[in-house]
Amino acid sequence: MPRPRQGWPALHAVFNMLALSCIIISDLLLNVHGLKDLKIFVPEAVIMGNAATLSCQYDLEKAALYSVRWYFGQEEFYRYVPREPTPTFVFPVAGINVDARTARGGDGSGGNEVALEEAERKREWKRERAANASALTNSDATSVTLKGVTRDLTGSYQCEVSEDAPLFHTDIRSAHMQVIELPKDDPAMQVDKKVIGVNDNFKAVCTVGPSYPPANITWYINGRKVYKTPLQRITQDAFEGSTTYSSLEIYPHSQVLQGFFQAMPKYQTSILLLCEVSILHVFHKNVQQRIGLSMAPPTTISPNLLGLEGSKRYVNGDPDNSALTGAAQCSCSAIGVLTLAVATLVAAQL
């Protein structure tokens, strides 16, 4: 009769304990309150030289906050640790100027606190903090403000939030920010005609100085956007660091002009041409000009004025084919016939 294996009861007991521990831990993890609903808010576009505030909203429920870290690309430039005596850290990153007057410096790894060595300096710091309480909120546990942004700060920003012990849950979100350099000059427009008729060609050019990114130019006539068609040609040349150029060419029978001429009331003698320059949603400027409308019919030019003289082009001997000279010629012929008849009658009587 085989003897029962020794040690099986002990192994069974250990397995049961491990299984029970896993169940308890899983239950705790499912019911624990912690970090959730992390959202990042970064301005889509900021004008160069202005301040930009980046914010990170989150819900810790009943957990405690351990840290909030901000990154530009892969470089950390700001950290907030509420348990530290001075909770804000600023790390040196080229071009970034954090608005946090109570921040301490870091070497890129979180160390090297800038200590306040003297009591007088501490008191001065406290006075400054009280006097500038509103400014201190620019960089805190939920937001960080960058001062005097430059074009080099266009890129991706990340916010990383970690809750405190025992779980140290961490989540991260990212968003893109564009720094805009505005053109130094206002847009300008040039037109080749001040008055146009229904059968006229028309061309206008709109330009604006260099910007980053290049500006977008849109054309309007009487508030209606002009779209590109075979008879309404629109071109735009835009290169970084150079003037942005757009031209509008309208040909006879184009949709936009035909609509105005056909529906034009007697008192409307002009249209308003507008060129709008925009850069994302932060810059909008326009320049406009009135263009007169002419309803005069086409002028008929005499063939003589075009140099079309010659007997082959005369009609009934009338070089101008005018009704007046034609009628005069008919009258002279009738008088001649009448004179001949009278002379014949007188000769017969004699």
Buried (B, 14 or more C-beta within 10 A) or exposed (E): EEEEEEEEEEEEEEEEEEEEEEEEEEEEEEEEEBBEEBEBBBBEBBBBEBBBBBBBBBEBEEBEBBBBBBBBEEEBBBBBBBEEEBBBBBBEBEBBBBBBBBBBEBEEEBEEEEEBEEEEEEEEBEEBEEEEEEBBEBBBBBBBBBBBBBEEBBEEBBBBBBBBEEBEBBBBBEBEBBBBBBBEEEBEBEBEBEEBBBEBEBBBBBBBBBBBBBBBBBBBBEEEEBEEEEBBBBEBEBEEEEBBBBBBBBBBEBEBBEEBBEEBEEEEEBBEBBBBBBBEEBBEBBBEBEBEBBEEEEEEEEBEEEEEEEEEEEEEEBBEBEEEEBEEEEEEEEEEEEEEEEEEEEEEEE
